[in-house]
Amino acid sequence: MENVKIQYCINQISEFLAARDIGRLDINELENKFGINKVDILVLLGNSIPYTIKCAVKAYEDKLCDKILINGGIGHSTEILRNEIRKDDIYKFISVENKAEADMIFEIMTKVYKIDSEKIIVENKSINCGDNAKKAVELLEELNIEYSSLLLVQDPTMQLRTYASFLKYVNPEKVKLRNYAPFIPSIDENFKLRNVDINGIWDEQRYFQLIMGEIPRLKDDENGYGPNGKSFIAHVDIPSEIEESYYLLKSMISNEDFYSRC
């Protein structure tokens, strides 16, 4: 019974963090839900999972956006992304040494997927989630690029926090912010990720550590990232059932025995 509870709590929290405003990256989905058939700019946030690149490329090829902004310098996931590119049969010819996340992704988009470089904006100085949003907005302003809609694509464990970071720097009454987590992580009864087709996906232990770190960050209290804490992000409403699952999960997996089962 304990395993069933753990599975339920992890999958519930994961779905909450992997925010999606549309069910699929599809023009009809955008039209039906928001009355638009594309966004001005798709923002791909730097992360360690190459699958997110494919997701952004497909959206561009399907004409869901006019431009792509690749957003990310050198941070805690950079070396993981470099290693994923090195071992990928399609991407391994890309030079990754000492390069920022956005620069590596730019090379993949232009050299592998042949996207016109003029359609890509590169922000390669930001070092964390809040800085991503700040520097992306500043760069668009510096380049005098007008936009009224942004589609955010990120590592699913960080999708909601990315959205809250952008809300701090754009006016949602003037700019429509839309979320699309590239996939929804889910574990089976043996605590193994079901998302077997995602290249670059985390191992289970790293995945559990990531989602357990997100809820405290999203909180709007003295220890969280909200306006009443470190003020890195806009306020996020965390449903009571998510908090309950988090604390239950925390009490159940707070020992090394749990991670040894992963």
C-alpha positions as CSV (number, residue, x, y, z in Angstrom):
1,M,0.0,0.0,0.0
2,E,2.9,2.4,0.8
3,N,4.3,1.9,-2.8
4,V,0.9,2.8,-4.3
5,K,0.7,6.0,-2.2
6,I,4.3,7.0,-3.3
7,Q,3.5,6.3,-6.9
8,Y,0.3,8.4,-6.7
9,C,1.9,11.3,-4.9
10,I,4.9,11.5,-7.3
11,N,2.7,11.4,-10.4
12,Q,0.3,14.0,-9.0
13,I,3.1,16.4,-8.2
14,S,4.8,15.7,-11.6
15,E,1.6,16.6,-13.5
16,F,1.2,19.8,-11.5
17,L,4.8,20.9,-12.3
18,A,4.6,19.9,-16.0
19,A,2.2,22.8,-16.8
20,R,0.5,22.6,-20.2
21,D,-2.1,25.1,-21.5
22,I,-2.8,22.9,-24.5
23,G,-2.9,19.2,-24.8
24,R,-0.9,19.0,-27.9
25,L,1.5,21.2,-29.9
26,D,-1.1,21.8,-32.6
27,I,-2.5,24.8,-34.5
28,N,-6.1,23.6,-33.9
29,E,-5.4,23.3,-30.1
30,L,-4.2,26.9,-30.0
31,E,-7.2,28.1,-32.1
32,N,-9.8,26.2,-30.1
33,K,-8.4,27.3,-26.7
34,F,-7.0,30.8,-27.3
35,G,-8.3,32.0,-30.6
36,I,-4.8,32.2,-32.2
37,N,-3.1,29.8,-34.7
38,K,0.4,30.6,-33.7
39,V,2.5,32.5,-31.1
40,D,5.0,35.3,-31.9
41,I,7.9,33.5,-30.2
42,L,8.6,30.1,-28.8
43,V,11.0,30.3,-25.9
44,L,13.1,27.1,-25.4
45,L,14.7,27.2,-22.0
46,G,18.1,25.6,-21.7
47,N,18.0,22.2,-19.9
48,S,19.6,18.8,-19.9
49,I,17.1,16.9,-22.1
50,P,17.7,17.0,-25.9
51,Y,14.1,15.8,-26.5
52,T,12.9,19.3,-25.7
53,I,14.9,20.5,-28.7
54,K,12.9,18.2,-31.0
55,C,9.7,19.5,-29.4
56,A,10.6,23.1,-30.2
57,V,11.7,22.2,-33.7
58,K,8.5,20.4,-34.5
59,A,6.4,23.4,-33.3
60,Y,8.4,25.7,-35.6
61,E,8.1,23.3,-38.6
62,D,4.3,23.0,-37.9
63,K,4.2,26.9,-38.0
64,L,3.1,27.3,-34.4
65,C,5.6,30.2,-34.0
66,D,7.3,32.9,-36.0
67,K,10.6,32.8,-34.1
68,I,12.4,30.7,-31.6
69,L,14.3,32.3,-28.7
70,I,16.8,29.9,-27.1
71,N,17.4,30.9,-23.6
72,G,20.3,29.6,-21.4
73,G,23.9,30.2,-20.5
74,I,26.1,28.0,-18.3
75,G,24.4,26.5,-15.2
76,H,24.0,23.3,-13.2
77,S,22.5,21.3,-16.1
78,T,25.0,22.4,-18.7
79,E,27.5,19.6,-18.4
80,I,24.7,17.1,-18.4
81,L,23.5,18.5,-21.7
82,R,27.0,18.4,-23.1
83,N,27.3,14.7,-22.2
84,E,23.9,13.9,-23.7
85,I,24.9,15.6,-27.0
86,R,28.2,13.8,-27.0
87,K,26.6,10.4,-26.8
88,D,23.7,11.1,-29.2
89,D,24.1,9.4,-32.6
90,I,22.6,12.4,-34.4
91,Y,24.0,15.3,-32.4
92,K,27.5,14.0,-31.4
93,F,29.3,16.0,-34.2
94,I,28.2,19.2,-32.5
95,S,31.1,20.9,-30.6
96,V,30.1,21.4,-27.0
97,E,33.3,22.2,-25.1
98,N,32.9,25.4,-23.0
99,K,29.7,26.3,-24.8
100,A,26.6,27.7,-23.2
101,E,23.3,25.7,-23.5
102,A,21.8,28.2,-25.9
103,D,24.8,28.0,-28.2
104,M,24.8,24.2,-28.3
105,I,21.0,24.2,-29.0
106,F,21.4,26.8,-31.8
107,E,24.0,24.6,-33.5
108,I,21.7,21.6,-33.4
109,M,18.7,23.6,-34.7
110,T,20.6,25.1,-37.6
111,K,23.0,22.2,-38.5
112,V,20.8,19.2,-37.8
113,Y,17.3,20.6,-38.4
114,K,18.3,23.3,-40.9
115,I,16.2,26.1,-39.3
116,D,17.1,29.5,-40.7
117,S,19.4,31.2,-38.2
118,E,17.5,34.5,-38.9
119,K,14.5,32.9,-37.2
120,I,16.4,32.1,-34.0
121,I,17.3,34.5,-31.2
122,V,20.0,33.4,-28.8
123,E,20.3,34.5,-25.2
124,N,23.4,32.7,-23.7
125,K,24.2,34.6,-20.6
126,S,21.5,33.6,-18.1
127,I,22.6,31.2,-15.3
128,N,19.3,30.1,-13.7
129,C,15.5,30.0,-14.1
130,G,14.8,33.5,-12.9
131,D,17.7,34.9,-14.8
132,N,16.5,33.1,-18.0
133,A,13.2,35.1,-17.9
134,K,14.9,38.4,-17.0
135,K,17.6,38.2,-19.7
136,A,15.1,36.9,-22.4
137,V,12.8,39.8,-21.8
138,E,15.7,42.3,-21.7
139,L,17.1,40.9,-25.0
140,L,13.8,41.2,-26.8
141,E,13.5,44.8,-25.7
142,E,17.1,45.5,-26.7
143,L,16.5,44.1,-30.2
144,N,13.2,46.0,-30.5
145,I,11.3,42.8,-31.2
146,E,7.6,43.3,-30.6
147,Y,5.5,40.4,-29.4
148,S,2.2,39.7,-27.8
149,S,2.5,36.0,-27.1
150,L,5.2,33.6,-25.9
151,L,5.1,29.8,-25.7
152,L,7.4,28.5,-23.0
153,V,9.0,25.0,-23.4
154,Q,11.1,23.6,-20.6
155,D,12.2,20.5,-18.7
156,P,8.8,19.4,-17.3
157,T,10.0,19.5,-13.7
158,M,10.7,23.2,-14.1
159,Q,7.9,24.2,-16.5
160,L,5.7,25.8,-13.8
161,R,8.6,27.7,-12.1
162,T,9.7,29.0,-15.6
163,Y,6.2,30.3,-16.1
164,A,6.2,32.0,-12.7
165,S,9.6,33.5,-13.5
166,F,8.4,35.1,-16.8
167,L,5.3,36.4,-15.0
168,K,7.6,38.5,-12.9
169,Y,9.0,40.3,-16.0
170,V,6.0,40.5,-18.5
171,N,2.6,42.0,-18.1
172,P,0.1,39.1,-18.7
173,E,-2.5,41.6,-19.8
174,K,-0.3,42.6,-22.7
175,V,1.6,39.4,-23.4
176,K,-0.1,36.0,-23.5
177,L,2.2,33.5,-21.8
178,R,1.5,29.9,-22.8
179,N,3.0,26.7,-21.3
180,Y,3.9,23.5,-23.0
181,A,5.8,20.9,-21.0
182,P,7.2,18.6,-23.8
183,F,6.1,15.4,-21.9
184,I,4.4,14.5,-18.6
185,P,6.7,12.3,-16.5
186,S,5.0,9.3,-14.9
187,I,6.3,6.4,-12.8
188,D,5.0,2.8,-12.6
189,E,4.4,0.8,-9.5
190,N,8.1,-0.1,-9.4
191,F,9.1,3.6,-9.3
192,K,10.4,3.4,-12.9
193,L,9.8,6.2,-15.4
194,R,7.3,5.2,-18.0
195,N,8.6,7.8,-20.5
196,V,11.0,5.4,-22.2
197,D,11.1,7.2,-25.5
198,I,12.6,10.5,-24.2
199,N,16.2,10.9,-25.1
200,G,18.2,12.5,-22.3
201,I,15.6,11.8,-19.6
202,W,16.9,11.8,-16.0
203,D,17.5,8.6,-14.1
204,E,14.8,7.9,-11.4
205,Q,16.8,9.1,-8.5
206,R,17.6,12.5,-10.1
207,Y,14.0,12.8,-11.1
208,F,12.7,12.3,-7.6
209,Q,15.2,14.8,-6.2
210,L,14.2,17.4,-8.8
211,I,10.5,17.3,-8.1
212,M,11.0,17.2,-4.3
213,G,13.0,20.4,-4.7
214,E,10.4,22.2,-6.7
215,I,7.5,22.6,-4.3
216,P,9.6,24.4,-1.6
217,R,10.9,26.7,-4.4
218,L,7.4,27.5,-5.6
219,K,6.2,28.5,-2.2
220,D,5.4,32.1,-1.4
221,D,6.9,32.2,2.1
222,E,10.1,33.4,3.7
223,N,12.0,30.3,2.4
224,G,10.4,30.1,-1.1
225,Y,11.1,31.9,-4.3
226,G,7.8,33.9,-4.3
227,P,7.3,37.7,-3.6
228,N,7.3,37.0,0.2
229,G,10.6,35.1,0.0
230,K,13.5,35.5,-2.4
231,S,11.2,37.2,-5.0
232,F,12.6,35.3,-7.9
233,I,9.2,34.4,-9.3
234,A,5.6,35.7,-9.2
235,H,3.1,34.2,-6.7
236,V,2.1,30.6,-7.5
237,D,-1.1,29.0,-6.0
238,I,-0.2,25.6,-4.8
239,P,-3.4,23.5,-4.3
240,S,-3.8,22.0,-0.9
241,E,-3.8,18.4,-2.3
242,I,-0.4,19.0,-3.9
243,E,1.0,20.3,-0.6
244,E,-0.5,17.3,1.2
245,S,1.1,14.9,-1.3
246,Y,4.4,16.6,-1.0
247,Y,4.5,16.4,2.8
248,L,3.3,12.8,2.7
249,L,5.9,11.9,0.1
250,K,8.6,13.7,2.1
251,S,7.8,11.7,5.2
252,M,7.8,8.4,3.2
253,I,11.0,8.8,1.1
254,S,13.2,10.7,3.5
255,N,15.6,7.8,3.9
256,E,18.3,6.3,1.7
257,D,16.3,3.0,1.5
258,F,13.8,4.6,-0.9
259,Y,16.5,5.7,-3.3
260,S,18.2,2.3,-3.2
261,R,14.9,0.9,-4.7
262,C,15.1,3.2,-7.7
